[in-house]
Every structure is written in C-alpha cells, then in structure tokens.
Amino acid sequence: MSMLRSADTMQAEAPLKLRSKPSPPAALFHFARRHPLGALGGAILAAMILVAIFAPFLAPHDPQATSVAQQYAPPGGERILGGDHLGRDVLSRLIYGARISLSVGLLSVGIGVTAGTLLGVFSAYAGGTVDLVVQRLVDALMGFPPIILALGLMAALGASMNNVVIALVVILLPGTTRVIRSQTLSIKELDYVMAARSIDASPARIVLRHILPNVAATYIVLSTITLGFAIVVEASLSFLGVGIPPDVPTWGGMLTLGASRYVNTAPWLAIFPGIAITLVVFAINLLGDSLRDILDPKLRGGI
C-alpha cells in the first residue's frame, strides 16, 4: 500500500507537460491535411501573387508593344494566348494585369471591410448617440448606388490607382458596417458577454476577446464575396474612363474591352481575363471558408 501511495504521490507531483506549438511547416501540413480545399485556394492565390511580383521576368513580351501583324492573332505561335486589337500579347498583359487587379482588389477589400468591421462593432457596443450618428452617416452613404458614388468620387479625386482604392473603400464601408453592427447587437446580449461585464471587464477586453472573434466568420465571408465585386467595379470605372487609364493592363479592363467590342471576332480577349478573375475569386472563397472554420469559435477545429 505504501508503495502504491508513494507512486501516486510522485505521479501527482510530476509537472504537467505542455503541448508544444507546432512549427510553421508542420502547421501548414496539418492545415492542408484537414482542409485540402482551403490549401488549394491558398496555393492558387499564392501563385497569383508570385506571378504579379515577378511579372517582368515571366512576361514573354512587352505588354505595351503593339504589332500590326499580330492583331487578333489566335492563341498559339508567337502569341501563346493570342493578340488583342492592337497586336499586344494577351499573356503578357494578363501577367502584368495581376499586379494592378490584385493590388486594387486586395487593398480595397482589406481596408474597407476591416474599417467597416471595426466601425460596426464600435457603433453597436457604444450605442446611444454614437450609434445614432454613425448609422445616419451609413444611411447617407447607402442612399447612393455604389457605381454612382464611385463615379462621383473619381470625378472629384481624379483618375489614378490610389483614388480607385479610395472610391472602393468608401462604397464597401457602409454595407460592412451595417452587417457587422447587426451581428454585434445580438452578440453583446449573450451570456458570456454579460458575465464579462459582471466581473467588471474593460470594454476593450470584451470587444477584443469576446466580440471580434465571434464576428470573424462574417468578416471573412464579406471579404471573399466583395473581392470579385471590387475587381468588377474597377473594370467599370476604367471602362467609363475615370478609373485606371485604359493603356495600363488590368484584368477588369481587358475583360470589359474584350466582352463589349471583340467577343465575336476574338473571343479569347474576354475568355482569358475572365478565367483569371474566376480563379482568384474561387481561390479566395476556398481559403476563406477554411479560415472561417478555424477562426470561428463555434466551428474552430484548430490547425
């Protein structure tokens, strides 16, 4: 009995072994095994970003170089993906267009959705006069059709890439704020938030530890569904002559030009930019679904 008691005492006094944090490669491997579609989306997105970064080394031709002999050239031969109405290489313009389109889409969505999320949480949690003022401003912005609001901003600011990002941020901000505010209003009345208030937790701790993690899934979904919208709006602004100049290659501009003017004579001018936009949006949707499962406390499975 004494031996058994001493063994139990030694076992109880032995220090607990903490679970070591996996290394980044091990965490990525575990994520790919648990969420293969999310890993596929991340790989496609990473490949697109690398293409955009190394565009000068990957493009076979100058994207601005014209050639009368290569006008409407079909895919194959010297122009792998064909030539446009000025004889410019479609593949080279797609590679360089990844820089502008991804930059505009990711920057505008990242800034607009993030700012809208923070504003919506602040408005709902503060309540009272603060919530009233913020929501009336949101109502004023939502009273304008998005494309009309973007056109007005671009007319006032001028045509440039930075101004396109600013216009997209402004039109993404009110919708995100309204959605996040409605979710925060329900979350802040739940038991665990009330319990945190009862122990006199600070508002910053309640927001950071209890509210923001529970709106992370909505944040990711909003980010993924608005990326394609941002790229299309950028294309619309460029098509109307108030966005990025038409000589600068962008996926949206190439798609709009090809679909509106040359879809019958040279359909590849619209097909290949459309495939590029579809791949990016598809990849971000897959990655976003997996990240939602990990970050949402209700669905969290860990990586």
Stockholm file with secondary structure:
# STOCKHOLM 1.0

chainA/1-303         MSMLRSADTMQAEAPLKLRSKPSPPAALFHFARRHPLGALGGAILAAMILVAIFAPFLAPHDPQATSVAQQYAPPGGERILGGDHLGRDVLSRLIYGARISLSVGLLSVGIGVTAGTLLGVFSAYAGGTVDLVVQRLVDALMGFPPIILALGLMAALGASMNNVVIALVVILLPGTTRVIRSQTLSIKELDYVMAARSIDASPARIVLRHILPNVAATYIVLSTITLGFAIVVEASLSFLGVGIPPDVPTWGGMLTLGASRYVNTAPWLAIFPGIAITLVVFAINLLGDSLRDILDPKLRGGI
#=GR chainA/1-303 SS CHHHHHHHHHHHHSCCCCCCCCCHHHHHHHHHHHCHHHHHHHHHHHHHHHHHHTHHHHCSSCTTCCCGGGTTCCSBTTBTTCBCTTCCBHHHHHHHHHHHHHHHHHHHHHHHHHHHHHHHHHHHHHCHHHHHHHHHHHHHHHTSCHHHHHHHHHHHHCSSHHHHHHHHHHHHHHHHHHHHHHHHHHHTTSHHHHHHHHTTCCHHHHIIIIIHHHHHHHHHHHHHHHHHHHHHHHHHHHHTTSSSCTTSCCHHHHHHHHHHHSTTTCTHHHHHHHHHHHHHHHHHHHHHHHHHHHHSTTTCCCC
#=GC SS_cons         CHHHHHHHHHHHHSCCCCCCCCCHHHHHHHHHHHCHHHHHHHHHHHHHHHHHHTHHHHCSSCTTCCCGGGTTCCSBTTBTTCBCTTCCBHHHHHHHHHHHHHHHHHHHHHHHHHHHHHHHHHHHHHCHHHHHHHHHHHHHHHTSCHHHHHHHHHHHHCSSHHHHHHHHHHHHHHHHHHHHHHHHHHHTTSHHHHHHHHTTCCHHHHIIIIIHHHHHHHHHHHHHHHHHHHHHHHHHHHHTTSSSCTTSCCHHHHHHHHHHHSTTTCTHHHHHHHHHHHHHHHHHHHHHHHHHHHHSTTTCCCC
//
